[in-house]
Amino acid sequence: MSQVVLDIPDDALSALGSSPENVGEELRLAAAVKLYELKRISSGAAARLAGIPRVAFLSRLAEYGVDAFDLSEEDLKRETRPG
């Protein structure tokens, strides 16, 4: 596993009102959500990046205003069409 180190200004950390560990987890989740929203990574990859199970990741998307399932009307019709 790779590691990325971020330098976060003390005032930003204070503004978030959390410990460095909690801020790190929050940043991982926020990055995973954004990358998923931009369609850069799958929901499974985003969940792994966030360090949480995929089902938990999908349920947390609403907190960020991101749809868990982004289907066009045509895709939805195709997916729900009887066999």
C-alpha positions as CSV (number, residue, x, y, z in Angstrom):
1,M,0.0,0.0,0.0
2,S,1.2,3.5,-0.8
3,Q,1.2,6.4,1.5
4,V,0.6,10.1,0.8
5,V,1.5,12.7,3.3
6,L,-0.3,16.0,3.5
7,D,0.8,19.1,5.3
8,I,-2.3,20.8,6.7
9,P,-2.0,24.3,8.3
10,D,-2.7,24.3,12.0
11,D,-5.5,26.9,11.6
12,A,-7.3,24.7,9.0
13,L,-7.0,21.7,11.4
14,S,-8.4,23.9,14.2
15,A,-11.3,25.1,12.0
16,L,-12.2,21.4,11.3
17,G,-12.3,20.8,15.1
18,S,-11.0,17.3,14.8
19,S,-7.9,15.3,15.6
20,P,-5.4,14.9,12.8
21,E,-6.4,11.2,12.5
22,N,-10.1,12.1,12.1
23,V,-9.3,14.8,9.6
24,G,-7.2,12.3,7.6
25,E,-10.2,9.9,7.5
26,E,-12.5,12.8,6.5
27,L,-10.2,13.9,3.7
28,R,-9.9,10.3,2.4
29,L,-13.7,10.0,2.2
30,A,-14.1,13.5,0.6
31,A,-11.5,12.7,-2.0
32,A,-13.0,9.3,-2.7
33,V,-16.5,10.9,-3.1
34,K,-15.2,13.6,-5.5
35,L,-13.2,11.1,-7.6
36,Y,-16.3,8.9,-7.8
37,E,-18.5,11.9,-8.7
38,L,-16.1,12.8,-11.5
39,K,-16.2,9.2,-12.8
40,R,-12.5,8.9,-12.3
41,I,-12.9,5.7,-10.1
42,S,-15.5,3.1,-9.5
43,S,-17.6,2.9,-6.3
44,G,-15.5,-0.1,-5.2
45,A,-12.2,1.7,-5.8
46,A,-13.6,4.8,-4.0
47,A,-14.7,2.7,-1.0
48,R,-11.2,1.2,-0.8
49,L,-9.7,4.7,-1.0
50,A,-12.0,5.8,1.8
51,G,-11.2,2.7,3.8
52,I,-14.8,1.7,4.3
53,P,-17.0,-1.1,2.8
54,R,-18.6,-0.4,-0.5
55,V,-22.2,-0.4,0.9
56,A,-21.1,2.1,3.5
57,F,-19.5,4.3,0.9
58,L,-22.6,4.3,-1.3
59,S,-24.8,5.2,1.7
60,R,-22.4,8.1,2.6
61,L,-22.7,9.7,-0.9
62,A,-26.0,11.4,0.1
63,E,-24.1,13.4,2.8
64,Y,-22.1,15.0,-0.1
65,G,-25.1,15.4,-2.4
66,V,-23.8,12.8,-4.8
67,D,-26.2,10.2,-6.4
68,A,-25.2,6.7,-5.7
69,F,-26.5,5.6,-9.0
70,D,-26.1,7.9,-12.0
71,L,-28.2,6.4,-14.7
72,S,-29.6,8.3,-17.7
73,E,-33.3,7.9,-18.5
74,E,-32.4,5.6,-21.4
75,D,-30.0,3.5,-19.1
76,L,-32.8,3.2,-16.5
77,K,-35.3,2.0,-19.1
78,R,-32.8,-0.5,-20.4
79,E,-32.0,-1.8,-16.9
80,T,-35.7,-2.2,-15.9
81,R,-36.9,-3.6,-19.2
82,P,-38.3,-7.2,-18.7
83,G,-36.1,-9.9,-20.1
